[in-house]
Amino acid sequence: MSTIKSLMGIMRMPFLILTPACVALGIGTAYWQTHTLNGWHVIMVLIGAVSAHISVNAFNEYFDFKSGLDKRTERTPFSGGSGTLPERPELLSQALGTALASLALTSLIGIYFIFNKGLNLLPLGLLGLLVVVIYTPWLAYNPILCLVAPGLGFGTFMVMGAHFALTGTYSWTSFFASLVPFFLVSNLLLLNQFPDVGADQSIGRRHYPILIGRKWSSIIYGLFLLFTFLSIIIGVILGYLPAACLLGLITLIMAVPTSIGAYRYAEDVQKLVPYMGKNVLINILTPVLVAIGLFVG
């Protein structure tokens, strides 16, 4: 039981709730376009997406331990990894095995949909798998790629990939819906980097909180929040999203004070942590509300 609990830590189980929230958008756009869904395919899409999330988490745990970062990081409830491998280093090979096995499962599901829906899914799928594998060992060392890669993974690849897997087509609706987690999840990782600046810098990482400082990075955070809600509004104005998707604007109630708090307490990790928690809620609730809009719109 202890080993199972540790493996669940490596998977970062509490954070996997983000995946269904994002996939719900792709399912919602597929439903809005076709007014029908294949239940088995929906389940497969969810399994493939969660498996990809597990893979990137396990790779992150593996590479952060191998680089020595885990020993230098002060963890918060929302950043710094699970702490599993520093406590149980003998599970290092299991962490890598978990990453590879879950990556293989995602790949197999992707292959099924390529044969079932068409080769146009292949480029998106390959890019998604590439991001999963190289995010921690390579992308995290480039400020621009480190910023946008999480959003591409959970937004562009996950939402548009789910839409294609369920419909066999891409659409502007799925594109505009994917912009919501693109900006939000990029923001999620950006804000979670604030407490890790010293530790990340010590191993050579170069993300924006290191490159331009936390204060300026909090301005990027505020702009990405703004772009999230603008993408919903523009999508509705252009007719690519139903008006009911404006439900997603409800989280502005949290987004505005969170953006202000991120700027005000950018240099004070203890006071920043509650806003990191609110940021997680924004990341989950906003795509769910937009997805609801797609189903009722």
C-alpha positions as CSV (number, residue, x, y, z in Angstrom):
1,M,0.0,0.0,0.0
2,S,2.9,2.3,0.8
3,T,4.4,1.8,-2.7
4,I,1.0,2.4,-4.3
5,K,0.5,5.6,-2.4
6,S,4.0,6.7,-3.5
7,L,3.3,5.9,-7.1
8,M,0.1,8.0,-6.8
9,G,2.3,10.8,-5.5
10,I,4.5,10.5,-8.6
11,M,1.4,10.7,-10.8
12,R,0.3,13.8,-8.7
13,M,-3.2,12.5,-8.5
14,P,-4.9,15.7,-7.0
15,F,-3.7,17.7,-10.0
16,L,-5.2,15.3,-12.6
17,I,-8.6,17.0,-12.2
18,L,-7.4,19.7,-14.6
19,T,-7.4,17.2,-17.5
20,P,-11.2,16.4,-17.6
21,A,-11.9,20.1,-17.2
22,C,-9.9,20.8,-20.4
23,V,-11.1,17.8,-22.3
24,A,-14.7,18.8,-21.6
25,L,-14.1,21.7,-24.0
26,G,-13.2,19.3,-26.8
27,I,-16.2,17.1,-26.0
28,G,-18.4,20.2,-25.9
29,T,-17.3,21.5,-29.2
30,A,-17.8,18.1,-30.8
31,Y,-21.3,18.0,-29.4
32,W,-22.1,21.5,-30.5
33,Q,-21.0,20.7,-34.0
34,T,-22.6,17.2,-34.4
35,H,-25.3,17.1,-31.6
36,T,-24.2,13.5,-31.0
37,L,-21.4,11.7,-29.2
38,N,-19.9,8.2,-29.2
39,G,-19.8,7.3,-25.5
40,W,-17.0,4.8,-26.0
41,H,-14.9,7.3,-27.9
42,V,-15.5,9.9,-25.2
43,I,-14.2,7.5,-22.6
44,M,-11.1,6.7,-24.7
45,V,-10.4,10.4,-25.2
46,L,-10.6,11.0,-21.4
47,I,-8.3,8.0,-20.7
48,G,-5.8,9.1,-23.3
49,A,-5.7,12.7,-22.0
50,V,-5.4,11.7,-18.3
51,S,-2.7,9.2,-19.3
52,A,-0.7,12.0,-21.0
53,H,-1.0,14.2,-17.9
54,I,0.2,11.3,-15.8
55,S,3.2,10.8,-18.1
56,V,4.3,14.5,-18.1
57,N,3.9,14.5,-14.3
58,A,6.0,11.3,-13.9
59,F,8.7,12.6,-16.3
60,N,8.8,15.8,-14.3
61,E,9.3,13.9,-11.0
62,Y,12.0,11.7,-12.6
63,F,14.0,14.5,-14.2
64,D,13.7,16.9,-11.3
65,F,15.1,14.2,-9.0
66,K,17.9,13.3,-11.4
67,S,18.9,16.9,-11.8
68,G,19.1,17.5,-8.0
69,L,16.3,20.1,-8.2
70,D,14.1,18.3,-5.7
71,K,16.7,18.7,-3.0
72,R,16.8,22.5,-3.5
73,T,13.1,23.2,-3.9
74,E,10.9,24.5,-1.1
75,R,7.5,22.9,-1.9
76,T,4.2,24.7,-1.6
77,P,0.7,23.0,-2.0
78,F,0.8,24.0,-5.7
79,S,4.5,23.8,-6.7
80,G,7.8,22.0,-6.2
81,G,6.7,18.5,-7.1
82,S,5.2,15.8,-4.9
83,G,8.3,15.2,-2.8
84,T,7.9,11.4,-3.3
85,L,11.3,10.6,-4.8
86,P,13.4,12.5,-2.2
87,E,11.6,10.4,0.4
88,R,11.8,7.2,-1.6
89,P,14.6,7.4,-4.1
90,E,14.4,3.6,-4.7
91,L,11.2,4.4,-6.7
92,L,13.2,6.3,-9.4
93,S,12.9,3.5,-12.0
94,Q,9.2,3.1,-11.2
95,A,8.7,6.8,-11.9
96,L,10.3,6.4,-15.3
97,G,8.3,3.3,-15.9
98,T,5.1,5.1,-15.0
99,A,6.0,7.9,-17.4
100,L,6.8,5.5,-20.3
101,A,3.8,3.2,-19.7
102,S,1.3,6.1,-19.6
103,L,2.9,7.6,-22.7
104,A,2.5,4.3,-24.5
105,L,-1.2,4.1,-23.5
106,T,-1.8,7.6,-24.8
107,S,0.0,6.6,-28.0
108,L,-2.1,3.5,-28.5
109,I,-5.3,5.5,-28.1
110,G,-4.0,8.1,-30.5
111,I,-3.2,5.3,-33.1
112,Y,-6.7,4.0,-32.7
113,F,-8.2,7.4,-33.5
114,I,-5.8,8.0,-36.4
115,F,-7.1,4.8,-38.1
116,N,-10.7,5.5,-37.1
117,K,-10.9,9.2,-37.9
118,G,-8.0,10.0,-40.2
119,L,-4.3,10.9,-40.6
120,N,-4.9,14.6,-39.9
121,L,-4.7,13.8,-36.2
122,L,-1.1,12.5,-36.6
123,P,0.8,15.8,-36.6
124,L,-1.1,17.1,-33.5
125,G,-0.6,13.8,-31.7
126,L,3.1,13.7,-32.4
127,L,3.6,17.2,-31.3
128,G,1.7,16.5,-28.1
129,L,3.8,13.4,-27.3
130,L,6.9,15.4,-28.0
131,V,5.9,18.1,-25.5
132,V,5.2,15.5,-22.8
133,V,8.7,14.0,-23.2
134,I,10.9,17.1,-23.6
135,Y,9.1,19.6,-21.4
136,T,11.1,19.1,-18.2
137,P,14.6,18.3,-19.7
138,W,14.5,20.9,-22.5
139,L,11.5,23.2,-22.8
140,A,11.9,24.4,-19.2
141,Y,15.2,25.9,-20.1
142,N,13.7,28.2,-22.8
143,P,11.6,31.1,-21.5
144,I,9.2,31.4,-24.4
145,L,8.7,27.6,-24.9
146,C,8.4,27.1,-21.2
147,L,5.6,29.7,-21.1
148,V,3.5,28.4,-23.9
149,A,4.2,24.6,-23.8
150,P,1.7,23.9,-21.0
151,G,-1.0,25.8,-22.8
152,L,-0.3,24.0,-26.1
153,G,-0.5,20.7,-24.3
154,F,-3.7,21.3,-22.4
155,G,-5.3,23.7,-24.8
156,T,-4.3,23.3,-28.5
157,F,-3.4,19.6,-28.4
158,M,-5.9,18.3,-25.8
159,V,-9.0,20.3,-26.8
160,M,-8.5,20.3,-30.6
161,G,-7.3,16.7,-30.5
162,A,-10.4,15.6,-28.5
163,H,-12.6,17.4,-31.0
164,F,-10.9,15.7,-34.0
165,A,-11.0,12.3,-32.3
166,L,-14.8,12.7,-31.8
167,T,-15.7,14.3,-35.2
168,G,-12.9,13.6,-37.6
169,T,-12.5,17.3,-38.3
170,Y,-10.9,20.4,-36.9
171,S,-13.0,23.6,-36.5
172,W,-12.7,27.2,-35.5
173,T,-15.0,26.4,-32.6
174,S,-12.5,24.0,-31.2
175,F,-9.7,26.5,-31.8
176,F,-11.4,29.3,-29.9
177,A,-12.4,26.9,-27.1
178,S,-8.7,25.7,-26.9
179,L,-7.6,29.3,-26.3
180,V,-9.2,29.2,-22.8
181,P,-6.9,26.5,-21.4
182,F,-4.0,27.7,-23.6
183,F,-3.8,30.9,-21.7
184,L,-5.0,29.6,-18.3
185,V,-2.7,26.5,-18.1
186,S,0.3,28.6,-19.3
187,N,-0.6,30.9,-16.5
188,L,-0.9,28.1,-14.0
189,L,2.7,26.9,-14.6
190,L,3.9,30.5,-14.8
191,L,2.6,31.4,-11.3
192,N,3.7,28.1,-9.9
193,Q,7.3,29.0,-10.9
194,F,7.4,32.0,-8.6
195,P,8.4,30.1,-5.5
196,D,11.0,28.0,-7.4
197,V,13.1,30.8,-8.8
198,G,16.2,30.2,-6.7
199,A,16.1,26.4,-7.1
200,D,15.3,26.5,-10.8
201,Q,18.1,29.1,-11.5
202,S,20.6,26.9,-9.7
203,I,20.2,24.1,-12.3
204,G,20.2,26.5,-15.3
205,R,16.5,26.9,-16.1
206,R,15.5,30.1,-17.8
207,H,11.8,30.8,-17.4
208,Y,10.4,34.3,-17.2
209,P,10.3,34.7,-13.4
210,I,14.1,34.1,-13.6
211,L,14.7,36.1,-16.7
212,I,12.7,39.3,-16.0
213,G,11.7,38.8,-12.3
214,R,8.5,37.9,-10.5
215,K,7.0,41.4,-10.7
216,W,7.2,41.7,-14.5
217,S,6.1,38.1,-14.8
218,S,3.0,38.9,-12.8
219,I,2.1,41.4,-15.5
220,I,2.4,38.6,-18.1
221,Y,0.1,36.6,-15.8
222,G,-2.5,39.4,-15.8
223,L,-2.3,39.8,-19.6
224,F,-2.9,36.0,-20.1
225,L,-5.9,36.2,-17.8
226,L,-7.2,39.1,-19.9
227,F,-6.6,37.1,-23.1
228,T,-8.5,34.1,-21.7
229,F,-11.7,36.1,-21.3
230,L,-11.2,38.1,-24.5
231,S,-10.9,34.8,-26.5
232,I,-14.4,33.7,-25.1
233,I,-15.9,37.1,-26.0
234,I,-14.4,37.2,-29.5
235,G,-15.4,33.6,-30.2
236,V,-19.0,34.4,-29.3
237,I,-19.0,37.7,-31.3
238,L,-17.7,35.9,-34.4
239,G,-20.2,33.1,-34.0
240,Y,-17.8,30.3,-33.4
241,L,-18.9,29.9,-29.8
242,P,-22.5,30.0,-28.6
243,A,-23.6,32.9,-26.4
244,A,-24.0,30.5,-23.5
245,C,-20.2,30.2,-23.4
246,L,-20.2,33.6,-21.8
247,L,-20.8,31.6,-18.6
248,G,-17.0,31.4,-18.5
249,L,-16.8,35.1,-17.7
250,I,-18.2,34.3,-14.2
251,T,-14.7,33.5,-13.0
252,L,-13.7,37.1,-13.6
253,I,-14.9,37.5,-10.0
254,M,-11.9,35.5,-9.0
255,A,-9.5,36.4,-11.8
256,V,-9.4,40.1,-11.1
257,P,-8.4,39.9,-7.4
258,T,-6.0,37.0,-8.2
259,S,-4.2,39.1,-10.8
260,I,-3.9,42.0,-8.3
261,G,-2.7,39.6,-5.6
262,A,-0.1,38.0,-7.9
263,Y,1.3,41.5,-8.7
264,R,1.2,42.7,-5.1
265,Y,2.7,39.6,-3.5
266,A,5.0,38.5,-6.4
267,E,8.0,38.7,-4.0
268,D,6.3,37.2,-1.0
269,V,5.7,33.5,-1.5
270,Q,3.8,33.0,1.8
271,K,1.2,35.6,0.9
272,L,1.2,34.5,-2.8
273,V,0.2,30.9,-2.0
274,P,-3.6,31.6,-1.5
275,Y,-3.6,33.3,-4.9
276,M,-1.9,30.2,-6.4
277,G,-4.9,28.2,-5.0
278,K,-7.4,30.6,-6.5
279,N,-5.5,30.3,-9.8
280,V,-6.1,26.6,-9.7
281,L,-9.8,27.1,-9.3
282,I,-9.9,29.5,-12.2
283,N,-8.1,26.9,-14.3
284,I,-10.7,24.3,-13.5
285,L,-13.9,26.3,-13.3
286,T,-13.5,28.5,-16.5
287,P,-13.2,25.6,-19.0
288,V,-16.0,23.7,-17.3
289,L,-18.3,26.7,-17.5
290,V,-17.4,27.3,-21.2
291,A,-18.1,23.5,-21.8
292,I,-21.5,23.8,-20.2
293,G,-22.2,26.7,-22.5
294,L,-21.3,24.5,-25.5
295,F,-23.7,21.7,-24.3
296,V,-26.6,24.1,-23.6
297,G,-25.9,26.5,-26.4
